[in-house]
Amino acid sequence: MHEIDQELDTSGLNCPLPILRAKKVLAIMEAGQVLHIIATDPGSVRDFPVFARQTGNELLEVREEGDKFHYLMKKG
C-alpha cells in the first residue's frame, strides 16, 4: 500500500478536466509524493497512463471500484 499525500476527486468531470486538475495539483506537490485521483470518466483509463508517460510521473496503481476509477500517481 502506498502512502497518499494528496487526494483529488474528479467524479462527474469529463476529459480533459480530470487530467487538467491532476496536472494542477501535481505542480504544487514535491517529487516522490503520491496523488490519489478518483474519476468517473471511462476515458480516464486511457488518458492517465499517457499523461504519466508524457509528464515523467509514475502511475503506481489503476483500479476500478464500482463506477469509479482510482489512480495513484507518484510525482516524478
Backbone as a chain_set.jsonl record, in Angstrom:
{"seq": "MHEIDQELDTSGLNCPLPILRAKKVLAIMEAGQVLHIIATDPGSVRDFPVFARQTGNELLEVREEGDKFHYLMKKG", "coords": {"N": [[0.843, -1.198, 0.0], [0.52, 2.184, -0.819], [1.608, 5.294, 0.525], [-0.502, 8.051, 0.695], [-0.34, 11.375, -0.344], [-1.864, 13.491, -1.31], [-5.285, 13.999, -2.289], [-7.514, 13.838, -5.013], [-10.631, 14.4, -6.228], [-12.316, 13.836, -9.065], [-14.81, 13.145, -9.849], [-17.615, 12.955, -11.987], [-16.614, 14.744, -13.787], [-15.609, 15.238, -17.164], [-13.244, 14.248, -19.699], [-11.153, 16.841, -20.926], [-10.871, 17.476, -18.232], [-10.315, 15.917, -15.749], [-7.573, 15.275, -16.122], [-6.428, 17.836, -16.4], [-6.966, 18.95, -13.889], [-5.51, 17.197, -12.274], [-2.949, 17.738, -13.183], [-2.596, 20.34, -12.278], [-2.649, 20.0, -9.462], [-0.466, 18.254, -9.115], [1.569, 19.967, -9.842], [2.06, 21.546, -7.606], [2.941, 19.775, -5.797], [5.594, 17.882, -4.176], [8.468, 16.188, -5.54], [8.235, 12.661, -5.619], [6.044, 12.502, -3.987], [2.691, 11.198, -3.566], [-0.267, 11.181, -5.442], [-3.677, 10.614, -5.153], [-6.111, 9.955, -7.384], [-9.493, 10.21, -8.166], [-11.864, 9.208, -10.471], [-14.673, 9.329, -12.754], [-14.955, 9.22, -15.414], [-14.835, 7.095, -18.11], [-12.937, 7.332, -20.123], [-10.701, 8.141, -18.845], [-9.178, 5.992, -18.151], [-7.647, 5.413, -20.321], [-6.415, 7.859, -20.683], [-4.857, 8.633, -18.35], [-2.519, 6.878, -18.12], [-1.092, 7.694, -20.421], [-0.763, 10.42, -19.901], [0.878, 10.256, -17.616], [3.232, 9.11, -18.704], [3.966, 11.134, -20.532], [4.524, 13.27, -18.854], [6.448, 12.484, -17.085], [5.763, 11.42, -14.665], [4.912, 8.781, -12.362], [2.692, 6.164, -12.758], [1.35, 4.429, -10.314], [-0.719, 2.746, -9.596], [-3.78, 1.462, -10.888], [-7.15, 1.138, -10.502], [-10.479, -0.188, -10.529], [-13.458, 0.553, -8.941], [-16.639, -0.206, -8.519], [-18.417, 2.31, -10.081], [-16.298, 3.969, -10.264], [-12.982, 5.083, -10.974], [-9.745, 4.608, -9.797], [-6.644, 6.132, -9.319], [-3.223, 6.04, -8.593], [-0.709, 8.247, -8.536], [2.647, 8.982, -8.744], [4.653, 11.726, -8.209], [7.119, 12.722, -10.467]], "CA": [[0.0, 0.0, 0.0], [1.284, 3.421, -0.94], [1.167, 6.413, 1.35], [-1.09, 9.073, -0.165], [-0.061, 12.728, 0.133], [-2.965, 14.363, -1.725], [-6.381, 13.295, -2.959], [-8.24, 14.666, -5.962], [-11.858, 13.738, -6.687], [-12.807, 14.456, -10.297], [-16.063, 12.464, -10.198], [-18.572, 13.764, -12.729], [-15.926, 15.563, -14.791], [-15.192, 14.502, -18.352], [-12.0, 14.598, -20.346], [-9.837, 16.668, -20.318], [-10.821, 18.068, -16.896], [-9.563, 15.158, -14.724], [-6.141, 15.422, -16.389], [-6.04, 19.224, -16.114], [-6.98, 19.137, -12.428], [-4.38, 16.431, -11.736], [-1.74, 18.475, -13.551], [-2.548, 21.5, -11.391], [-2.284, 19.535, -8.121], [0.899, 17.723, -9.182], [2.501, 21.091, -9.974], [2.402, 22.086, -6.288], [3.449, 18.682, -4.966], [7.035, 17.65, -4.267], [8.865, 14.936, -6.191], [8.128, 11.49, -4.751], [4.743, 12.467, -3.317], [1.696, 10.401, -4.281], [-1.59, 11.764, -5.617], [-4.767, 9.666, -5.398], [-7.112, 10.586, -8.243], [-10.74, 9.459, -8.33], [-12.534, 9.692, -11.684], [-15.799, 8.522, -13.234], [-14.877, 9.227, -16.873], [-14.179, 5.873, -18.607], [-11.801, 7.719, -20.958], [-9.526, 8.389, -17.996], [-8.382, 4.75, -18.13], [-6.714, 5.557, -21.43], [-5.722, 9.145, -20.581], [-3.872, 8.789, -17.273], [-1.209, 6.282, -18.437], [-0.433, 8.557, -21.409], [-0.393, 11.632, -19.165], [2.016, 9.917, -16.75], [4.407, 8.953, -19.571], [4.331, 12.42, -21.128], [4.933, 14.252, -17.844], [7.522, 11.952, -16.257], [5.235, 10.941, -13.391], [4.777, 7.319, -12.361], [1.372, 5.655, -12.408], [1.627, 3.289, -9.434], [-1.858, 1.838, -9.484], [-5.05, 1.784, -11.538], [-8.15, 0.132, -10.136], [-11.866, 0.195, -10.722], [-14.346, 0.154, -7.848], [-17.974, 0.238, -8.908], [-18.387, 3.192, -11.251], [-15.191, 4.913, -10.106], [-11.628, 4.655, -11.293], [-8.79, 5.144, -8.834], [-5.278, 6.176, -9.832], [-2.188, 6.542, -7.704], [0.349, 8.785, -9.365], [3.805, 9.491, -7.999], [5.275, 12.841, -8.931], [8.486, 12.421, -10.902]], "C": [[0.88, 1.251, 0.0], [0.72, 4.488, -0.012], [0.691, 7.526, 0.416], [-0.876, 10.453, 0.455], [-1.193, 13.699, -0.185], [-4.044, 13.513, -2.373], [-7.14, 14.281, -3.827], [-9.439, 13.88, -6.468], [-12.392, 14.485, -7.901], [-14.091, 13.784, -10.77], [-17.011, 13.431, -10.904], [-17.936, 14.64, -13.796], [-15.49, 14.693, -15.964], [-13.897, 15.062, -18.9], [-12.126, 15.966, -21.02], [-9.746, 17.155, -18.869], [-10.104, 17.24, -15.839], [-8.05, 15.304, -14.879], [-5.667, 16.827, -16.017], [-5.988, 19.488, -14.615], [-5.797, 18.41, -11.787], [-3.074, 17.168, -11.995], [-1.518, 19.651, -12.601], [-2.089, 21.097, -9.979], [-0.846, 19.03, -8.099], [1.933, 18.852, -9.235], [2.93, 21.648, -8.618], [2.919, 21.013, -5.321], [4.958, 18.548, -5.147], [7.303, 16.302, -4.923], [8.801, 13.794, -5.179], [6.802, 11.402, -4.012], [3.724, 11.752, -4.206], [0.333, 11.093, -4.257], [-2.586, 10.651, -5.917], [-5.838, 10.41, -6.174], [-8.308, 9.654, -8.364], [-11.457, 10.06, -9.536], [-13.705, 8.776, -12.034], [-15.798, 8.436, -14.757], [-14.142, 7.98, -17.36], [-12.956, 6.179, -19.474], [-10.53, 7.934, -20.151], [-8.616, 7.164, -17.932], [-7.312, 4.796, -19.222], [-5.825, 6.791, -21.215], [-4.613, 9.198, -19.532], [-2.536, 8.094, -17.537], [-0.413, 7.138, -19.428], [0.075, 9.823, -20.74], [0.847, 11.384, -18.305], [3.299, 9.811, -17.565], [4.892, 10.306, -20.09], [4.909, 13.405, -20.116], [6.036, 13.746, -16.92], [7.075, 11.571, -14.854], [5.007, 9.44, -13.499], [3.376, 6.921, -11.912], [1.577, 4.366, -11.624], [0.51, 2.268, -9.444], [-3.052, 2.375, -10.249], [-6.027, 0.717, -11.089], [-9.548, 0.706, -10.308], [-12.676, -0.328, -9.543], [-15.72, 0.695, -8.164], [-17.877, 1.091, -10.157], [-17.258, 4.211, -11.169], [-13.855, 4.265, -10.431], [-10.681, 5.355, -10.332], [-7.385, 5.031, -9.415], [-4.361, 6.671, -8.721], [-1.032, 6.976, -8.595], [1.43, 9.42, -8.509], [4.473, 10.579, -8.821], [6.738, 12.53, -9.213], [9.452, 13.542, -10.577]], "O": [[1.86, 1.339, 0.74], [-0.489, 4.57, 0.204], [1.385, 7.897, -0.53], [-1.188, 10.675, 1.624], [-1.453, 14.625, 0.584], [-3.768, 12.452, -2.932], [-7.38, 15.42, -3.426], [-9.281, 12.817, -7.069], [-12.86, 15.618, -7.791], [-14.425, 13.844, -11.953], [-17.187, 14.572, -10.477], [-18.641, 15.219, -14.622], [-15.057, 13.556, -15.78], [-13.508, 16.193, -18.607], [-13.154, 16.222, -21.647], [-8.644, 17.238, -18.326], [-9.328, 17.811, -15.074], [-7.331, 15.44, -13.89], [-4.619, 16.984, -15.39], [-5.083, 20.164, -14.127], [-5.16, 18.933, -10.873], [-2.199, 17.218, -11.131], [-0.394, 19.92, -12.178], [-1.249, 21.767, -9.379], [-0.092, 19.337, -7.177], [3.044, 18.703, -8.727], [4.038, 22.168, -8.486], [3.284, 21.306, -4.182], [5.528, 19.027, -6.128], [6.474, 15.393, -4.868], [9.247, 13.93, -4.04], [6.464, 10.35, -3.469], [3.869, 11.704, -5.427], [-0.151, 11.526, -3.211], [-2.372, 9.843, -6.821], [-6.407, 11.383, -5.681], [-8.158, 8.461, -8.631], [-11.637, 11.275, -9.615], [-13.726, 7.603, -11.662], [-16.561, 7.66, -15.331], [-12.959, 7.81, -17.065], [-12.035, 5.365, -19.549], [-9.425, 7.914, -20.692], [-7.417, 7.292, -17.685], [-6.21, 4.275, -19.05], [-4.634, 6.769, -21.527], [-3.543, 9.747, -19.794], [-1.494, 8.664, -17.211], [0.801, 7.286, -19.286], [1.204, 10.251, -20.979], [1.76, 12.209, -18.273], [4.333, 10.351, -17.174], [6.091, 10.585, -20.086], [5.697, 14.277, -20.481], [6.513, 14.491, -16.063], [7.902, 11.415, -13.955], [4.919, 8.896, -14.6], [2.93, 7.292, -10.826], [1.935, 3.335, -12.194], [0.753, 1.068, -9.318], [-3.309, 3.579, -10.263], [-5.775, -0.474, -11.269], [-9.761, 1.916, -10.24], [-12.59, -1.504, -9.19], [-15.954, 1.902, -8.092], [-17.325, 0.663, -11.171], [-17.25, 5.197, -11.906], [-13.635, 3.077, -10.197], [-10.806, 6.555, -10.087], [-6.988, 3.986, -9.93], [-4.695, 7.612, -7.999], [-0.452, 6.165, -9.317], [1.162, 10.277, -7.667], [4.815, 10.373, -9.985], [7.49, 12.131, -8.324], [10.641, 13.439, -10.879]]}, "num_chains": 1, "name": "protein.A"}
